[in-house]
Amino acid sequence: MLKWHHYAGLLFGVITTTWTYSGLLSMGPFNWFSSPGVTATQRDAFTGGPLRLDQLTLDKLREGAMAIGSSFRSSHGGGFLKELEVTQFRGEPYLLGYRAPSTDEAVQWMHAGLLPRASRPRLEHRYVSGLEPAAGTFVRFDEPRFGEGTMLELARAAMPDVPVEDASWLSEYDAHYYDLRGARPLPVLRVQYADANRTWLYVDPERGAIVQRTDDTRRLRRWLYQGLHSLDFPALYYKRPLWDIVVIGLSIGGLALSATTLLPAWRRLRRHARGFVRAGAEGRC
């Protein structure tokens, strides 16, 4: 048994140790690797401040809902409005409407939560101005009506005193902004700043908002936790069933390492316990 434990340790000891350590990080002990999220100032650069519902009227809400519903029906025949919410961009309220799935699309949603790495469907959406619904619907806040370079302009305003090192549009996920189920929106604008923490902001033109903030601390934690614990490495996590084979194989190796540790330990403890019992019996005699 100890021989098999030795071999299992040579083959799987390192990954068992890294899994133990990365599992510890999930508990956030002593605030390790903690860093602030998106600040109020950064959010306000895009929203224009707190949501101002006083600008909306019931008639405008009805008109906006009708405009979005008509847009869905014209593009999808039987499509209709499922959900409506109010958002704000640069101080102006907008209505965001989602289209209900059709009967043919319903099967995509029935088991979406049962397969942890299966693609997650997304509801189609439309925006309309809450002040001028007659202006028509749109899908993104970087359309020509908002002006070229709007997202970058707002990203600069989010950290006004910090120079921008790089700004790139991502049409594919990178190593830090990613989703194994493909539900996170693309494209996004990744803006890298030259501050002390080397902050990166990911800006989604579909929401007109910052969808992720990361810095050196969070990027380190990403590799030490998601990388080591879930094997979310770019060369591996999109390749199925290769990811499954690697994870299952390493898990079996970790079980073998643990089992060949526990069984000899149990035998040794049992042997010592018997010795204590015999010593106690002889002492009473």
C-alpha positions in Angstrom: 0.0 0.0 0.0 2.8 2.4 0.8 4.4 1.6 -2.5 1.2 2.6 -4.4 1.0 5.7 -2.2 4.5 6.6 -3.3 3.8 6.2 -6.9 0.4 8.1 -6.7 2.2 10.9 -4.9 4.8 11.1 -7.7 2.1 11.3 -10.3 -0.6 13.3 -8.6 0.9 14.9 -5.5 1.4 18.3 -7.1 -2.2 18.6 -8.5 -3.6 17.4 -5.2 -1.7 20.1 -3.4 -2.8 22.9 -5.8 -6.4 21.7 -5.6 -6.3 21.9 -1.8 -4.7 25.4 -1.9 -7.1 26.7 -4.6 -10.1 25.3 -2.6 -8.9 27.2 0.4 -8.9 30.4 -1.7 -12.6 29.9 -2.4 -13.3 30.6 1.3 -11.5 34.0 1.1 -9.4 33.6 4.3 -8.0 36.8 5.8 -9.3 38.7 2.7 -6.5 37.3 0.6 -6.6 38.7 -3.0 -9.4 41.1 -2.2 -9.8 44.2 -4.4 -12.6 46.7 -4.9 -15.2 46.2 -7.6 -16.6 48.7 -10.0 -16.9 52.0 -8.1 -19.9 54.4 -8.0 -17.8 57.0 -10.0 -17.1 54.4 -12.7 -20.8 53.4 -12.9 -22.0 57.0 -13.0 -19.7 57.8 -15.9 -22.0 55.5 -18.0 -25.4 56.0 -16.3 -25.1 59.7 -15.6 -25.9 59.3 -12.0 -28.9 57.7 -10.0 -31.9 56.5 -12.0 -34.3 59.4 -12.6 -37.7 57.9 -12.8 -39.3 61.3 -12.6 -38.5 61.8 -16.3 -40.8 58.9 -17.3 -44.6 59.0 -17.7 -47.1 56.3 -18.0 -47.9 57.2 -21.6 -44.2 57.1 -22.5 -43.9 53.6 -21.0 -46.9 52.4 -23.0 -45.6 53.9 -26.2 -42.1 52.4 -25.6 -43.5 49.0 -24.9 -45.6 49.1 -28.0 -42.5 50.2 -30.1 -40.4 47.3 -28.8 -43.2 44.8 -29.2 -43.8 46.0 -32.8 -40.1 45.6 -33.5 -40.2 42.0 -32.4 -43.3 41.2 -34.4 -41.9 42.7 -37.5 -38.7 40.7 -37.3 -40.0 37.4 -35.9 -43.6 37.2 -36.9 -45.1 35.8 -33.7 -42.5 37.3 -31.4 -43.9 39.3 -28.5 -42.6 41.3 -25.5 -41.8 39.1 -22.5 -40.1 41.5 -20.0 -39.5 45.2 -19.7 -37.1 47.1 -17.5 -35.8 50.6 -17.1 -32.2 51.5 -17.4 -30.3 54.8 -17.8 -27.4 55.9 -20.1 -25.8 59.3 -19.8 -28.6 60.6 -17.7 -31.4 59.6 -20.1 -33.8 56.7 -19.2 -34.3 53.9 -21.7 -36.7 50.9 -21.8 -35.1 47.5 -22.3 -37.4 44.8 -23.6 -36.8 41.1 -24.0 -38.5 38.9 -26.6 -40.2 35.7 -25.4 -38.8 32.5 -27.0 -40.9 31.0 -29.7 -42.3 27.5 -29.5 -39.4 26.2 -31.7 -36.8 27.9 -29.4 -38.3 26.7 -26.1 -36.4 23.4 -26.2 -33.1 25.4 -25.8 -34.4 26.7 -22.4 -35.9 23.5 -20.9 -32.6 22.0 -19.7 -30.3 25.0 -19.8 -29.4 24.7 -16.1 -28.7 20.9 -16.0 -25.5 20.9 -18.1 -22.9 23.1 -16.4 -20.8 23.7 -19.6 -23.6 23.6 -22.2 -24.2 26.8 -24.1 -26.7 29.0 -22.4 -29.3 30.7 -24.7 -29.9 34.5 -24.4 -33.1 36.4 -24.9 -33.2 38.8 -27.8 -33.6 42.4 -26.7 -34.4 45.9 -27.9 -34.0 49.4 -26.5 -36.1 52.5 -26.9 -35.7 56.0 -25.5 -38.0 56.5 -22.5 -38.3 60.2 -23.5 -38.7 59.8 -27.3 -40.1 56.3 -28.0 -40.9 57.5 -31.6 -37.2 57.7 -32.4 -37.3 53.9 -32.8 -35.6 50.9 -31.3 -32.0 49.9 -31.2 -29.8 47.1 -29.9 -26.5 48.7 -28.7 -25.3 51.9 -27.3 -22.4 52.2 -29.8 -24.7 52.7 -32.8 -24.2 55.8 -35.0 -26.9 57.7 -33.2 -24.7 57.9 -30.1 -21.5 58.9 -32.0 -18.4 57.0 -32.9 -16.1 56.3 -29.9 -18.8 56.7 -27.3 -17.7 53.7 -25.3 -14.0 54.7 -25.2 -15.0 58.3 -24.3 -17.0 57.0 -21.3 -14.3 54.6 -20.3 -11.9 57.5 -20.1 -14.4 59.4 -18.0 -14.7 56.5 -15.6 -11.1 57.0 -14.6 -10.5 60.6 -15.7 -7.0 61.1 -14.1 -5.5 57.9 -15.3 -3.9 57.5 -18.7 -5.2 54.7 -21.0 -2.5 52.2 -22.0 -4.5 50.2 -24.5 -8.1 49.9 -25.7 -9.2 46.9 -27.8 -12.4 45.5 -29.0 -12.7 41.8 -28.2 -14.8 39.6 -30.4 -13.7 36.5 -28.5 -13.2 35.9 -24.8 -9.8 36.5 -23.3 -8.1 34.8 -20.3 -10.0 37.0 -17.8 -13.3 37.9 -19.4 -14.8 34.5 -20.4 -17.8 32.3 -19.9 -17.7 28.5 -20.4 -21.4 28.6 -21.4 -21.0 31.5 -23.8 -23.6 33.7 -22.2 -21.5 36.7 -21.5 -21.9 39.4 -24.3 -19.5 40.0 -27.1 -18.0 42.2 -28.5 -16.7 44.2 -25.5 -14.3 47.0 -25.2 -11.3 46.2 -23.0 -9.6 49.3 -21.6 -6.3 49.0 -19.8 -5.2 51.8 -17.5 -1.7 52.9 -16.3 -2.7 53.2 -12.6 -0.8 51.5 -9.7 -3.1 48.5 -9.7 -3.1 48.2 -13.6 -6.9 48.3 -13.8 -8.7 46.8 -16.7 -12.4 47.7 -17.5 -14.5 45.6 -19.8 -17.3 47.7 -21.4 -20.4 46.1 -22.9 -22.0 48.3 -25.6 -25.2 46.1 -25.4 -25.7 47.3 -21.8 -23.9 50.6 -22.1 -22.1 49.7 -18.9 -19.0 48.2 -17.3 -19.5 44.4 -17.0 -16.2 43.5 -15.4 -13.3 45.2 -13.5 -10.0 43.5 -12.9 -6.6 44.4 -11.6 -3.3 42.7 -10.8 -4.7 41.2 -7.6 -7.8 39.8 -9.3 -5.9 38.5 -12.2 -3.5 36.6 -9.9 -6.5 35.2 -8.0 -8.0 34.1 -11.3 -5.0 31.9 -12.1 -4.6 30.6 -8.5 -8.3 29.8 -8.1 -10.1 29.3 -11.4 -7.0 28.2 -13.1 -5.7 25.7 -10.6 -9.1 24.6 -9.2 -11.3 24.3 -12.3 -8.4 24.0 -14.8 -9.8 27.0 -16.6 -6.8 27.5 -18.8 -7.4 28.9 -22.3 -5.8 25.9 -24.1 -8.1 23.5 -22.3 -11.4 24.8 -21.0 -13.1 25.1 -24.4 -12.0 21.6 -25.6 -14.6 18.9 -24.8 -14.2 16.1 -24.0 -10.5 16.7 -23.4 -11.3 18.9 -20.3 -13.5 16.1 -18.9 -10.9 13.4 -19.5 -8.1 15.4 -17.8 -10.3 16.4 -14.8 -11.7 12.9 -14.3 -8.2 11.3 -14.6 -6.7 13.8 -12.1 -9.6 13.2 -9.8 -9.1 9.5 -9.8 -5.4 10.0 -9.1 -6.3 12.3 -6.2 -8.6 9.6 -4.8 -5.9 7.0 -5.2 -3.5 9.2 -3.3 -6.0 9.8 -0.5 -7.1 6.2 -0.2 -3.5 4.9 0.0 -2.9 7.4 2.8 -6.0 6.7 4.8 -5.9 2.9 4.8 -2.4 2.6 6.3 -3.1 5.4 8.7 -6.3 3.6 9.9 -4.4 0.3 10.3 -1.7 2.1 12.4 -4.2 3.9 14.6 -6.1 0.6 15.2 -2.8 -1.1 16.1 -1.9 1.6 18.6 -5.4 1.5 20.0 -5.1 -2.2 20.7 -1.8 -1.6 22.3 -3.3 1.0 24.7 -6.1 -1.4 25.6 -3.7 -4.2 26.4 -1.5 -1.9 28.4 -4.5 -0.7 30.4 -5.6 -4.3 31.1 -2.2 -5.3 32.3 -2.0 -2.3 34.5 -5.3 -3.2 36.2 -4.0 -6.7 36.8 
